[in-house]
Amino acid sequence: MRLKVNENGLIIPPSFLTGLDEVEVTREGDFISIKKVDKTPDRDSIDISIVEGEVAQNLLEENLKKIKESNNNQTFNPKKAALAQRFRNLCREVQELYADNPLSEAEIAAEIDAFRREE
């Protein structure tokens, strides 16, 4: 599987990490390895292979199919829909407030400093 690295790093599909609580990531030149971290001190780490090519594509397609099926099986919940609409309205109101009265970089920095001082 080919994964894109961006400013946030790298996103590894959760299915690759099933059953793991903690991993150790190391890099040696162009080789990056991910090993399971065992909480028991007398056990060795387990190497995890990263699949690529056709196997990875098939795994991705299977997972996308499961996600689509899961989304199709969800029932409509009026309470959640109303809450989502209220949230969209709140976001719109906040954006409109900012459009009418934009903050300067200095004002934003002052607000952050005041927050950090717990004022």
Biopython code that builds the backbone (N, CA, C, O; Angstrom):
import numpy as np
from Bio.PDB.StructureBuilder import StructureBuilder

atoms = [
    (1, "MET", "N", (0.846, -1.172, 0.000)),
    (1, "MET", "CA", (0.000, 0.000, 0.000)),
    (1, "MET", "C", (0.891, 1.233, 0.000)),
    (1, "MET", "O", (1.877, 1.304, 0.733)),
    (2, "ARG", "N", (0.542, 2.165, -0.800)),
    (2, "ARG", "CA", (1.254, 3.424, -0.865)),
    (2, "ARG", "C", (0.459, 4.443, -0.072)),
    (2, "ARG", "O", (-0.734, 4.619, -0.320)),
    (3, "LEU", "N", (1.100, 5.127, 0.889)),
    (3, "LEU", "CA", (0.433, 6.125, 1.715)),
    (3, "LEU", "C", (1.101, 7.466, 1.502)),
    (3, "LEU", "O", (2.319, 7.539, 1.341)),
    (4, "LYS", "N", (0.315, 8.527, 1.499)),
    (4, "LYS", "CA", (0.821, 9.880, 1.291)),
    (4, "LYS", "C", (1.240, 10.484, 2.630)),
    (4, "LYS", "O", (0.481, 10.434, 3.598)),
    (5, "VAL", "N", (2.427, 11.047, 2.687)),
    (5, "VAL", "CA", (2.912, 11.743, 3.864)),
    (5, "VAL", "C", (2.636, 13.225, 3.659)),
    (5, "VAL", "O", (2.991, 13.791, 2.625)),
    (6, "ASN", "N", (1.996, 13.857, 4.652)),
    (6, "ASN", "CA", (1.717, 15.288, 4.547)),
    (6, "ASN", "C", (2.224, 15.995, 5.798)),
    (6, "ASN", "O", (2.985, 15.417, 6.574)),
    (7, "GLU", "N", (1.806, 17.247, 5.999)),
    (7, "GLU", "CA", (2.299, 18.021, 7.147)),
    (7, "GLU", "C", (1.887, 17.411, 8.479)),
    (7, "GLU", "O", (2.511, 17.697, 9.501)),
    (8, "ASN", "N", (0.842, 16.570, 8.489)),
    (8, "ASN", "CA", (0.400, 15.910, 9.718)),
    (8, "ASN", "C", (1.086, 14.569, 9.931)),
    (8, "ASN", "O", (0.913, 13.950, 10.980)),
    (9, "GLY", "N", (1.851, 14.118, 8.968)),
    (9, "GLY", "CA", (2.537, 12.845, 9.092)),
    (9, "GLY", "C", (1.950, 11.810, 8.161)),
    (9, "GLY", "O", (1.746, 12.067, 6.975)),
    (10, "LEU", "N", (1.678, 10.625, 8.711)),
    (10, "LEU", "CA", (1.232, 9.487, 7.939)),
    (10, "LEU", "C", (0.073, 8.834, 8.660)),
    (10, "LEU", "O", (0.138, 8.626, 9.872)),
    (11, "ILE", "N", (-0.990, 8.505, 7.936)),
    (11, "ILE", "CA", (-2.135, 7.847, 8.549)),
    (11, "ILE", "C", (-2.094, 6.376, 8.158)),
    (11, "ILE", "O", (-2.138, 6.032, 6.977)),
    (12, "ILE", "N", (-2.009, 5.511, 9.174)),
    (12, "ILE", "CA", (-1.986, 4.072, 8.953)),
    (12, "ILE", "C", (-3.399, 3.553, 9.184)),
    (12, "ILE", "O", (-3.992, 3.852, 10.221)),
    (13, "PRO", "N", (-3.956, 2.786, 8.252)),
    (13, "PRO", "CA", (-5.321, 2.286, 8.418)),
    (13, "PRO", "C", (-5.481, 1.539, 9.740)),
    (13, "PRO", "O", (-4.629, 0.724, 10.092)),
    (14, "PRO", "N", (-6.565, 1.807, 10.479)),
    (14, "PRO", "CA", (-6.793, 1.162, 11.770)),
    (14, "PRO", "C", (-6.781, -0.362, 11.706)),
    (14, "PRO", "O", (-6.404, -1.020, 12.676)),
    (15, "SER", "N", (-7.192, -0.929, 10.567)),
    (15, "SER", "CA", (-7.215, -2.389, 10.452)),
    (15, "SER", "C", (-5.806, -2.979, 10.579)),
    (15, "SER", "O", (-5.657, -4.141, 10.959)),
    (16, "PHE", "N", (-4.796, -2.207, 10.272)),
    (16, "PHE", "CA", (-3.413, -2.678, 10.404)),
    (16, "PHE", "C", (-2.996, -2.739, 11.868)),
    (16, "PHE", "O", (-2.040, -3.432, 12.215)),
    (17, "LEU", "N", (-3.703, -2.022, 12.717)),
    (17, "LEU", "CA", (-3.297, -1.893, 14.111)),
    (17, "LEU", "C", (-4.224, -2.630, 15.073)),
    (17, "LEU", "O", (-4.143, -2.446, 16.288)),
    (18, "THR", "N", (-5.103, -3.465, 14.523)),
    (18, "THR", "CA", (-6.053, -4.203, 15.349)),
    (18, "THR", "C", (-5.312, -5.029, 16.395)),
    (18, "THR", "O", (-4.368, -5.753, 16.079)),
    (19, "GLY", "N", (-5.755, -4.909, 17.646)),
    (19, "GLY", "CA", (-5.169, -5.684, 18.737)),
    (19, "GLY", "C", (-3.915, -5.088, 19.332)),
    (19, "GLY", "O", (-3.339, -5.658, 20.258)),
    (20, "LEU", "N", (-3.476, -3.945, 18.814)),
    (20, "LEU", "CA", (-2.257, -3.325, 19.338)),
    (20, "LEU", "C", (-2.605, -2.177, 20.274)),
    (20, "LEU", "O", (-3.504, -1.384, 19.993)),
    (21, "ASP", "N", (-1.887, -2.095, 21.385)),
    (21, "ASP", "CA", (-2.070, -0.978, 22.309)),
    (21, "ASP", "C", (-1.022, 0.097, 22.077)),
    (21, "ASP", "O", (-1.284, 1.286, 22.261)),
    (22, "GLU", "N", (0.168, -0.332, 21.670)),
    (22, "GLU", "CA", (1.277, 0.611, 21.509)),
    (22, "GLU", "C", (2.252, 0.036, 20.489)),
    (22, "GLU", "O", (2.453, -1.178, 20.433)),
    (23, "VAL", "N", (2.864, 0.913, 19.675)),
    (23, "VAL", "CA", (3.854, 0.478, 18.702)),
    (23, "VAL", "C", (5.100, 1.339, 18.821)),
    (23, "VAL", "O", (5.069, 2.447, 19.356)),
    (24, "GLU", "N", (6.190, 0.801, 18.311)),
    (24, "GLU", "CA", (7.449, 1.543, 18.261)),
    (24, "GLU", "C", (7.802, 1.726, 16.789)),
    (24, "GLU", "O", (7.841, 0.760, 16.027)),
    (25, "VAL", "N", (8.058, 2.968, 16.397)),
    (25, "VAL", "CA", (8.383, 3.264, 15.014)),
    (25, "VAL", "C", (9.854, 3.677, 14.954)),
    (25, "VAL", "O", (10.297, 4.551, 15.699)),
    (26, "THR", "N", (10.597, 3.037, 14.062)),
    (26, "THR", "CA", (12.008, 3.387, 13.892)),
    (26, "THR", "C", (12.292, 3.588, 12.416)),
    (26, "THR", "O", (11.585, 3.073, 11.551)),
    (27, "ARG", "N", (13.347, 4.351, 12.147)),
    (27, "ARG", "CA", (13.750, 4.596, 10.763)),
    (27, "ARG", "C", (15.248, 4.393, 10.640)),
    (27, "ARG", "O", (16.039, 4.925, 11.420)),
    (28, "GLU", "N", (15.612, 3.609, 9.639)),
    (28, "GLU", "CA", (17.017, 3.409, 9.308)),
    (28, "GLU", "C", (17.161, 3.676, 7.817)),
    (28, "GLU", "O", (16.853, 2.816, 6.992)),
    (29, "GLY", "N", (17.630, 4.867, 7.478)),
    (29, "GLY", "CA", (17.729, 5.250, 6.074)),
    (29, "GLY", "C", (16.359, 5.333, 5.443)),
    (29, "GLY", "O", (15.505, 6.083, 5.917)),
    (30, "ASP", "N", (16.128, 4.571, 4.373)),
    (30, "ASP", "CA", (14.835, 4.558, 3.692)),
    (30, "ASP", "C", (13.877, 3.531, 4.276)),
    (30, "ASP", "O", (12.745, 3.425, 3.803)),
    (31, "PHE", "N", (14.284, 2.773, 5.283)),
    (31, "PHE", "CA", (13.469, 1.704, 5.846)),
    (31, "PHE", "C", (12.807, 2.181, 7.146)),
    (31, "PHE", "O", (13.487, 2.591, 8.087)),
    (32, "ILE", "N", (11.479, 2.119, 7.180)),
    (32, "ILE", "CA", (10.716, 2.479, 8.377)),
    (32, "ILE", "C", (10.056, 1.216, 8.887)),
    (32, "ILE", "O", (9.376, 0.520, 8.133)),
    (33, "SER", "N", (10.251, 0.909, 10.182)),
    (33, "SER", "CA", (9.620, -0.296, 10.735)),
    (33, "SER", "C", (8.697, 0.078, 11.876)),
    (33, "SER", "O", (8.920, 1.048, 12.600)),
    (34, "ILE", "N", (7.652, -0.725, 12.013)),
    (34, "ILE", "CA", (6.683, -0.552, 13.080)),
    (34, "ILE", "C", (6.652, -1.854, 13.860)),
    (34, "ILE", "O", (6.420, -2.918, 13.286)),
    (35, "LYS", "N", (6.884, -1.780, 15.160)),
    (35, "LYS", "CA", (6.903, -2.983, 15.988)),
    (35, "LYS", "C", (5.932, -2.825, 17.143)),
    (35, "LYS", "O", (5.779, -1.740, 17.705)),
    (36, "LYS", "N", (5.281, -3.925, 17.487)),
    (36, "LYS", "CA", (4.386, -3.937, 18.634)),
    (36, "LYS", "C", (5.218, -3.763, 19.902)),
    (36, "LYS", "O", (6.284, -4.363, 20.037)),
    (37, "VAL", "N", (4.728, -2.942, 20.826)),
    (37, "VAL", "CA", (5.395, -2.769, 22.113)),
    (37, "VAL", "C", (4.642, -3.623, 23.119)),
    (37, "VAL", "O", (3.454, -3.416, 23.366)),
    (38, "ASP", "N", (5.347, -4.580, 23.690)),
    (38, "ASP", "CA", (4.744, -5.447, 24.696)),
    (38, "ASP", "C", (4.929, -4.836, 26.070)),
    (38, "ASP", "O", (5.998, -4.318, 26.391)),
    (39, "LYS", "N", (3.895, -4.898, 26.870)),
    (39, "LYS", "CA", (3.980, -4.360, 28.227)),
    (39, "LYS", "C", (4.789, -5.292, 29.128)),
    (39, "LYS", "O", (5.295, -4.871, 30.168)),
    (40, "THR", "N", (4.910, -6.567, 28.722)),
    (40, "THR", "CA", (5.683, -7.529, 29.497)),
    (40, "THR", "C", (7.156, -7.383, 29.132)),
    (40, "THR", "O", (7.515, -7.567, 27.969)),
    (41, "PRO", "N", (8.029, -7.053, 30.106)),
    (41, "PRO", "CA", (9.438, -6.784, 29.786)),
    (41, "PRO", "C", (10.203, -7.966, 29.203)),
    (41, "PRO", "O", (11.185, -7.750, 28.491)),
    (42, "ASP", "N", (9.797, -9.211, 29.474)),
    (42, "ASP", "CA", (10.582, -10.349, 29.013)),
    (42, "ASP", "C", (10.192, -10.825, 27.608)),
    (42, "ASP", "O", (10.735, -11.820, 27.130)),
    (43, "ARG", "N", (9.263, -10.135, 26.941)),
    (43, "ARG", "CA", (8.849, -10.513, 25.595)),
    (43, "ARG", "C", (9.469, -9.582, 24.557)),
    (43, "ARG", "O", (9.667, -8.395, 24.814)),
    (44, "ASP", "N", (9.774, -10.130, 23.383)),
    (44, "ASP", "CA", (10.327, -9.332, 22.289)),
    (44, "ASP", "C", (9.205, -8.668, 21.510)),
    (44, "ASP", "O", (8.057, -9.107, 21.572)),
    (45, "SER", "N", (9.533, -7.609, 20.774)),
    (45, "SER", "CA", (8.565, -6.956, 19.908)),
    (45, "SER", "C", (8.244, -7.860, 18.722)),
    (45, "SER", "O", (9.054, -8.699, 18.329)),
    (46, "ILE", "N", (7.061, -7.678, 18.163)),
    (46, "ILE", "CA", (6.636, -8.448, 17.001)),
    (46, "ILE", "C", (6.726, -7.546, 15.776)),
    (46, "ILE", "O", (6.200, -6.432, 15.780)),
    (47, "ASP", "N", (7.393, -8.028, 14.725)),
    (47, "ASP", "CA", (7.465, -7.254, 13.491)),
    (47, "ASP", "C", (6.110, -7.270, 12.802)),
    (47, "ASP", "O", (5.422, -8.291, 12.791)),
    (48, "ILE", "N", (5.736, -6.148, 12.233)),
    (48, "ILE", "CA", (4.495, -6.029, 11.486)),
    (48, "ILE", "C", (4.855, -5.729, 10.041)),
    (48, "ILE", "O", (5.604, -4.794, 9.759)),
    (49, "SER", "N", (4.323, -6.520, 9.138)),
    (49, "SER", "CA", (4.581, -6.293, 7.719)),
    (49, "SER", "C", (3.541, -5.333, 7.173)),
    (49, "SER", "O", (2.361, -5.422, 7.511)),
    (50, "ILE", "N", (3.978, -4.432, 6.343)),
    (50, "ILE", "CA", (3.066, -3.498, 5.685)),
    (50, "ILE", "C", (2.821, -4.028, 4.280)),
    (50, "ILE", "O", (3.752, -4.205, 3.493)),
    (51, "VAL", "N", (1.534, -4.282, 3.978)),
    (51, "VAL", "CA", (1.214, -4.822, 2.660)),
    (51, "VAL", "C", (1.210, -3.716, 1.629)),
    (51, "VAL", "O", (1.023, -2.544, 1.957)),
    (52, "GLU", "N", (1.416, -4.091, 0.396)),
    (52, "GLU", "CA", (1.411, -3.113, -0.680)),
    (52, "GLU", "C", (0.919, -3.779, -1.954)),
    (52, "GLU", "O", (0.702, -4.991, -1.991)),
    (53, "GLY", "N", (0.751, -2.998, -2.970)),
    (53, "GLY", "CA", (0.341, -3.516, -4.269)),
    (53, "GLY", "C", (-1.095, -3.996, -4.284)),
    (53, "GLY", "O", (-1.974, -3.382, -3.679)),
    (54, "GLU", "N", (-1.333, -5.120, -4.993)),
    (54, "GLU", "CA", (-2.686, -5.644, -5.188)),
    (54, "GLU", "C", (-3.327, -6.071, -3.876)),
    (54, "GLU", "O", (-4.530, -5.880, -3.696)),
    (55, "VAL", "N", (-2.559, -6.644, -2.958)),
    (55, "VAL", "CA", (-3.093, -7.068, -1.660)),
    (55, "VAL", "C", (-3.637, -5.858, -0.899)),
    (55, "VAL", "O", (-4.729, -5.914, -0.332)),
    (56, "ALA", "N", (-2.883, -4.783, -0.889)),
    (56, "ALA", "CA", (-3.316, -3.567, -0.201)),
    (56, "ALA", "C", (-4.552, -2.972, -0.865)),
    (56, "ALA", "O", (-5.466, -2.514, -0.178)),
    (57, "GLN", "N", (-4.585, -2.976, -2.189)),
    (57, "GLN", "CA", (-5.736, -2.440, -2.916)),
    (57, "GLN", "C", (-6.987, -3.242, -2.589)),
    (57, "GLN", "O", (-8.051, -2.663, -2.370)),
    (58, "ASN", "N", (-6.873, -4.569, -2.552)),
    (58, "ASN", "CA", (-8.017, -5.420, -2.218)),
    (58, "ASN", "C", (-8.495, -5.166, -0.788)),
    (58, "ASN", "O", (-9.698, -5.103, -0.534)),
    (59, "LEU", "N", (-7.560, -5.023, 0.134)),
    (59, "LEU", "CA", (-7.905, -4.732, 1.530)),
    (59, "LEU", "C", (-8.622, -3.396, 1.636)),
    (59, "LEU", "O", (-9.618, -3.278, 2.349)),
    (60, "LEU", "N", (-8.126, -2.404, 0.937)),
    (60, "LEU", "CA", (-8.760, -1.088, 0.938)),
    (60, "LEU", "C", (-10.177, -1.171, 0.385)),
    (60, "LEU", "O", (-11.103, -0.608, 0.970)),
    (61, "GLU", "N", (-10.356, -1.861, -0.728)),
    (61, "GLU", "CA", (-11.682, -1.994, -1.340)),
    (61, "GLU", "C", (-12.650, -2.725, -0.414)),
    (61, "GLU", "O", (-13.816, -2.342, -0.323)),
    (62, "GLU", "N", (-12.185, -3.781, 0.281)),
    (62, "GLU", "CA", (-13.023, -4.499, 1.243)),
    (62, "GLU", "C", (-13.482, -3.570, 2.368)),
    (62, "GLU", "O", (-14.655, -3.559, 2.742)),
    (63, "ASN", "N", (-12.543, -2.795, 2.898)),
    (63, "ASN", "CA", (-12.877, -1.890, 3.998)),
    (63, "ASN", "C", (-13.823, -0.788, 3.550)),
    (63, "ASN", "O", (-14.736, -0.424, 4.291)),
    (64, "LEU", "N", (-13.624, -0.250, 2.356)),
    (64, "LEU", "CA", (-14.538, 0.767, 1.834)),
    (64, "LEU", "C", (-15.942, 0.196, 1.653)),
    (64, "LEU", "O", (-16.934, 0.872, 1.928)),
    (65, "LYS", "N", (-16.022, -1.046, 1.189)),
    (65, "LYS", "CA", (-17.318, -1.702, 1.020)),
    (65, "LYS", "C", (-18.014, -1.855, 2.372)),
    (65, "LYS", "O", (-19.216, -1.613, 2.479)),
    (66, "LYS", "N", (-17.266, -2.256, 3.407)),
    (66, "LYS", "CA", (-17.837, -2.397, 4.757)),
    (66, "LYS", "C", (-18.336, -1.059, 5.281)),
    (66, "LYS", "O", (-19.400, -0.989, 5.897)),
    (67, "ILE", "N", (-17.582, -0.006, 5.043)),
    (67, "ILE", "CA", (-17.977, 1.332, 5.502)),
    (67, "ILE", "C", (-19.260, 1.763, 4.808)),
    (67, "ILE", "O", (-20.174, 2.274, 5.454)),
    (68, "LYS", "N", (-19.336, 1.558, 3.484)),
    (68, "LYS", "CA", (-20.546, 1.927, 2.740)),
    (68, "LYS", "C", (-21.752, 1.143, 3.236)),
    (68, "LYS", "O", (-22.833, 1.708, 3.399)),
    (69, "GLU", "N", (-21.578, -0.150, 3.478)),
    (69, "GLU", "CA", (-22.675, -0.978, 3.988)),
    (69, "GLU", "C", (-23.118, -0.503, 5.364)),
    (69, "GLU", "O", (-24.312, -0.447, 5.658)),
    (70, "SER", "N", (-22.149, -0.164, 6.199)),
    (70, "SER", "CA", (-22.458, 0.326, 7.543)),
    (70, "SER", "C", (-23.233, 1.634, 7.462)),
    (70, "SER", "O", (-24.199, 1.830, 8.199)),
    (71, "ASN", "N", (-22.814, 2.530, 6.570)),
    (71, "ASN", "CA", (-23.517, 3.806, 6.401)),
    (71, "ASN", "C", (-24.935, 3.597, 5.878)),
    (71, "ASN", "O", (-25.852, 4.318, 6.271)),
    (72, "ASN", "N", (-25.121, 2.617, 4.996)),
    (72, "ASN", "CA", (-26.446, 2.340, 4.448)),
    (72, "ASN", "C", (-27.379, 1.726, 5.483)),
    (72, "ASN", "O", (-28.596, 1.884, 5.393)),
    (73, "ASN", "N", (-26.812, 1.021, 6.470)),
    (73, "ASN", "CA", (-27.624, 0.347, 7.481)),
    (73, "ASN", "C", (-28.018, 1.259, 8.638)),
    (73, "ASN", "O", (-28.795, 0.853, 9.503)),
    (74, "GLN", "N", (-27.503, 2.468, 8.669)),
    (74, "GLN", "CA", (-27.833, 3.375, 9.766)),
    (74, "GLN", "C", (-29.251, 3.899, 9.586)),
    (74, "GLN", "O", (-29.680, 4.230, 8.480)),
    (75, "THR", "N", (-29.969, 3.965, 10.710)),
    (75, "THR", "CA", (-31.325, 4.493, 10.676)),
    (75, "THR", "C", (-31.298, 5.987, 10.959)),
    (75, "THR", "O", (-30.388, 6.493, 11.616)),
    (76, "PHE", "N", (-32.301, 6.680, 10.456)),
    (76, "PHE", "CA", (-32.396, 8.120, 10.655)),
    (76, "PHE", "C", (-32.744, 8.409, 12.106)),
    (76, "PHE", "O", (-33.689, 7.838, 12.650)),
    (77, "ASN", "N", (-31.986, 9.288, 12.726)),
    (77, "ASN", "CA", (-32.224, 9.670, 14.110)),
    (77, "ASN", "C", (-32.549, 11.162, 14.127)),
    (77, "ASN", "O", (-31.661, 11.989, 13.919)),
    (78, "PRO", "N", (-33.813, 11.515, 14.371)),
    (78, "PRO", "CA", (-34.206, 12.928, 14.327)),
    (78, "PRO", "C", (-33.452, 13.805, 15.327)),
    (78, "PRO", "O", (-33.172, 14.969, 15.039)),
    (79, "LYS", "N", (-33.123, 13.256, 16.496)),
    (79, "LYS", "CA", (-32.390, 14.046, 17.502)),
    (79, "LYS", "C", (-30.987, 14.389, 16.999)),
    (79, "LYS", "O", (-30.517, 15.516, 17.156)),
    (80, "LYS", "N", (-30.329, 13.399, 16.392)),
    (80, "LYS", "CA", (-28.984, 13.646, 15.855)),
    (80, "LYS", "C", (-29.036, 14.625, 14.687)),
    (80, "LYS", "O", (-28.161, 15.480, 14.545)),
    (81, "ALA", "N", (-30.058, 14.496, 13.857)),
    (81, "ALA", "CA", (-30.201, 15.398, 12.710)),
    (81, "ALA", "C", (-30.427, 16.829, 13.189)),
    (81, "ALA", "O", (-29.850, 17.766, 12.637)),
    (82, "ALA", "N", (-31.266, 17.001, 14.216)),
    (82, "ALA", "CA", (-31.527, 18.344, 14.758)),
    (82, "ALA", "C", (-30.257, 18.922, 15.374)),
    (82, "ALA", "O", (-29.956, 20.101, 15.190)),
    (83, "LEU", "N", (-29.512, 18.090, 16.106)),
    (83, "LEU", "CA", (-28.258, 18.546, 16.704)),
    (83, "LEU", "C", (-27.250, 18.946, 15.631)),
    (83, "LEU", "O", (-26.556, 19.953, 15.772)),
    (84, "ALA", "N", (-27.170, 18.164, 14.571)),
    (84, "ALA", "CA", (-26.253, 18.485, 13.475)),
    (84, "ALA", "C", (-26.635, 19.813, 12.826)),
    (84, "ALA", "O", (-25.762, 20.610, 12.482)),
    (85, "GLN", "N", (-27.946, 20.055, 12.655)),
    (85, "GLN", "CA", (-28.397, 21.312, 12.068)),
    (85, "GLN", "C", (-28.074, 22.489, 12.978)),
    (85, "GLN", "O", (-27.657, 23.545, 12.504)),
    (86, "ARG", "N", (-28.265, 22.312, 14.285)),
    (86, "ARG", "CA", (-27.926, 23.378, 15.240)),
    (86, "ARG", "C", (-26.431, 23.694, 15.184)),
    (86, "ARG", "O", (-26.030, 24.855, 15.264)),
    (87, "PHE", "N", (-25.610, 22.645, 15.045)),
    (87, "PHE", "CA", (-24.164, 22.851, 14.967)),
    (87, "PHE", "C", (-23.798, 23.609, 13.690)),
    (87, "PHE", "O", (-22.975, 24.524, 13.725)),
    (88, "ARG", "N", (-24.407, 23.230, 12.560)),
    (88, "ARG", "CA", (-24.148, 23.949, 11.303)),
    (88, "ARG", "C", (-24.551, 25.411, 11.431)),
    (88, "ARG", "O", (-23.841, 26.299, 10.959)),
    (89, "ASN", "N", (-25.692, 25.659, 12.070)),
    (89, "ASN", "CA", (-26.143, 27.042, 12.270)),
    (89, "ASN", "C", (-25.165, 27.820, 13.143)),
    (89, "ASN", "O", (-24.854, 28.976, 12.857)),
    (90, "LEU", "N", (-24.680, 27.183, 14.208)),
    (90, "LEU", "CA", (-23.706, 27.836, 15.093)),
    (90, "LEU", "C", (-22.433, 28.174, 14.316)),
    (90, "LEU", "O", (-21.901, 29.276, 14.448)),
    (91, "CYS", "N", (-21.950, 27.239, 13.514)),
    (91, "CYS", "CA", (-20.740, 27.497, 12.713)),
    (91, "CYS", "C", (-20.960, 28.669, 11.764)),
    (91, "CYS", "O", (-20.086, 29.522, 11.611)),
    (92, "ARG", "N", (-22.119, 28.711, 11.132)),
    (92, "ARG", "CA", (-22.436, 29.798, 10.208)),
    (92, "ARG", "C", (-22.450, 31.143, 10.946)),
    (92, "ARG", "O", (-21.914, 32.135, 10.452)),
    (93, "GLU", "N", (-23.075, 31.164, 12.145)),
    (93, "GLU", "CA", (-23.135, 32.400, 12.934)),
    (93, "GLU", "C", (-21.742, 32.875, 13.329)),
    (93, "GLU", "O", (-21.442, 34.067, 13.247)),
    (94, "VAL", "N", (-20.899, 31.954, 13.753)),
    (94, "VAL", "CA", (-19.534, 32.313, 14.157)),
    (94, "VAL", "C", (-18.772, 32.869, 12.961)),
    (94, "VAL", "O", (-18.057, 33.863, 13.092)),
    (95, "GLN", "N", (-18.914, 32.245, 11.803)),
    (95, "GLN", "CA", (-18.238, 32.737, 10.598)),
    (95, "GLN", "C", (-18.736, 34.123, 10.217)),
    (95, "GLN", "O", (-17.951, 34.970, 9.789)),
    (96, "GLU", "N", (-20.033, 34.358, 10.370)),
    (96, "GLU", "CA", (-20.585, 35.676, 10.047)),
    (96, "GLU", "C", (-20.069, 36.741, 11.013)),
    (96, "GLU", "O", (-19.793, 37.867, 10.600)),
    (97, "LEU", "N", (-19.937, 36.394, 12.292)),
    (97, "LEU", "CA", (-19.398, 37.346, 13.265)),
    (97, "LEU", "C", (-17.980, 37.753, 12.894)),
    (97, "LEU", "O", (-17.621, 38.928, 12.959)),
    (98, "TYR", "N", (-17.189, 36.777, 12.508)),
    (98, "TYR", "CA", (-15.806, 37.055, 12.151)),
    (98, "TYR", "C", (-15.740, 37.908, 10.879)),
    (98, "TYR", "O", (-14.895, 38.797, 10.775)),
    (99, "ALA", "N", (-16.607, 37.648, 9.930)),
    (99, "ALA", "CA", (-16.600, 38.398, 8.669)),
    (99, "ALA", "C", (-16.894, 39.881, 8.918)),
    (99, "ALA", "O", (-16.331, 40.752, 8.255)),
    (100, "ASP", "N", (-17.779, 40.157, 9.880)),
    (100, "ASP", "CA", (-18.134, 41.542, 10.184)),
    (100, "ASP", "C", (-17.086, 42.245, 11.039)),
    (100, "ASP", "O", (-16.995, 43.472, 11.020)),
    (101, "ASN", "N", (-16.303, 41.486, 11.781)),
    (101, "ASN", "CA", (-15.353, 42.078, 12.726)),
    (101, "ASN", "C", (-14.096, 41.202, 12.801)),
    (101, "ASN", "O", (-13.865, 40.553, 13.821)),
    (102, "PRO", "N", (-13.286, 41.171, 11.747)),
    (102, "PRO", "CA", (-12.116, 40.291, 11.755)),
    (102, "PRO", "C", (-11.087, 40.711, 12.801)),
    (102, "PRO", "O", (-10.899, 41.896, 13.074)),
    (103, "LEU", "N", (-10.427, 39.707, 13.377)),
    (103, "LEU", "CA", (-9.379, 39.951, 14.373)),
    (103, "LEU", "C", (-8.032, 40.064, 13.670)),
    (103, "LEU", "O", (-7.766, 39.377, 12.684)),
    (104, "SER", "N", (-7.194, 40.942, 14.198)),
    (104, "SER", "CA", (-5.842, 41.056, 13.646)),
    (104, "SER", "C", (-4.979, 39.965, 14.279)),
    (104, "SER", "O", (-5.371, 39.358, 15.276)),
    (105, "GLU", "N", (-3.817, 39.723, 13.704)),
    (105, "GLU", "CA", (-2.882, 38.740, 14.251)),
    (105, "GLU", "C", (-2.500, 39.102, 15.688)),
    (105, "GLU", "O", (-2.368, 38.224, 16.540)),
    (106, "ALA", "N", (-2.323, 40.401, 15.951)),
    (106, "ALA", "CA", (-1.951, 40.855, 17.292)),
    (106, "ALA", "C", (-3.071, 40.561, 18.295)),
    (106, "ALA", "O", (-2.807, 40.138, 19.421)),
    (107, "GLU", "N", (-4.326, 40.789, 17.878)),
    (107, "GLU", "CA", (-5.459, 40.508, 18.775)),
    (107, "GLU", "C", (-5.569, 39.014, 19.072)),
    (107, "GLU", "O", (-5.862, 38.625, 20.203)),
    (108, "ILE", "N", (-5.340, 38.194, 18.078)),
    (108, "ILE", "CA", (-5.380, 36.746, 18.281)),
    (108, "ILE", "C", (-4.281, 36.323, 19.246)),
    (108, "ILE", "O", (-4.527, 35.534, 20.158)),
    (109, "ALA", "N", (-3.071, 36.842, 19.053)),
    (109, "ALA", "CA", (-1.953, 36.521, 19.935)),
    (109, "ALA", "C", (-2.246, 36.967, 21.363)),
    (109, "ALA", "O", (-1.924, 36.251, 22.311)),
    (110, "ALA", "N", (-2.855, 38.148, 21.528)),
    (110, "ALA", "CA", (-3.199, 38.649, 22.873)),
    (110, "ALA", "C", (-4.230, 37.738, 23.532)),
    (110, "ALA", "O", (-4.135, 37.461, 24.728)),
    (111, "GLU", "N", (-5.217, 37.268, 22.765)),
    (111, "GLU", "CA", (-6.231, 36.349, 23.306)),
    (111, "GLU", "C", (-5.586, 35.038, 23.763)),
    (111, "GLU", "O", (-5.921, 34.515, 24.826)),
    (112, "ILE", "N", (-4.674, 34.518, 22.969)),
    (112, "ILE", "CA", (-3.984, 33.268, 23.318)),
    (112, "ILE", "C", (-3.165, 33.458, 24.579)),
    (112, "ILE", "O", (-3.196, 32.614, 25.474)),
    (113, "ASP", "N", (-2.424, 34.570, 24.660)),
    (113, "ASP", "CA", (-1.619, 34.851, 25.856)),
    (113, "ASP", "C", (-2.495, 34.969, 27.100)),
    (113, "ASP", "O", (-2.140, 34.451, 28.159)),
    (114, "ALA", "N", (-3.631, 35.644, 26.981)),
    (114, "ALA", "CA", (-4.548, 35.810, 28.121)),
    (114, "ALA", "C", (-5.079, 34.443, 28.554)),
    (114, "ALA", "O", (-5.190, 34.169, 29.749)),
    (115, "PHE", "N", (-5.403, 33.599, 27.598)),
    (115, "PHE", "CA", (-5.895, 32.249, 27.924)),
    (115, "PHE", "C", (-4.830, 31.469, 28.671)),
    (115, "PHE", "O", (-5.121, 30.801, 29.663)),
    (116, "ARG", "N", (-3.592, 31.555, 28.191)),
    (116, "ARG", "CA", (-2.486, 30.818, 28.841)),
    (116, "ARG", "C", (-2.223, 31.343, 30.251)),
    (116, "ARG", "O", (-1.780, 30.592, 31.120)),
    (117, "ARG", "N", (-2.494, 32.623, 30.480)),
    (117, "ARG", "CA", (-2.346, 33.200, 31.824)),
    (117, "ARG", "C", (-3.569, 32.933, 32.678)),
    (117, "ARG", "O", (-3.631, 33.335, 33.839)),
    (118, "GLU", "N", (-4.553, 32.243, 32.086)),
    (118, "GLU", "CA", (-5.814, 31.889, 32.755)),
    (118, "GLU", "C", (-6.600, 33.119, 33.152)),
    (118, "GLU", "O", (-7.194, 33.157, 34.229)),
    (119, "GLU", "N", (-6.610, 34.129, 32.289)),
    (119, "GLU", "CA", (-7.374, 35.360, 32.540)),
    (119, "GLU", "C", (-8.732, 35.271, 31.900)),
    (119, "GLU", "O", (-9.524, 36.209, 31.999)),
]
sb = StructureBuilder()
sb.init_structure("model")
sb.init_model(0)
sb.init_chain("A")
sb.init_seg("    ")
for serial, (resi, resn, name, xyz) in enumerate(atoms, 1):
    if name == "N":
        sb.init_residue(resn, " ", resi, " ")
    sb.init_atom(name, np.array(xyz, "f"), 0.0, 1.0, " ", f" {name:<3s}", serial, name[0])
structure = sb.get_structure()
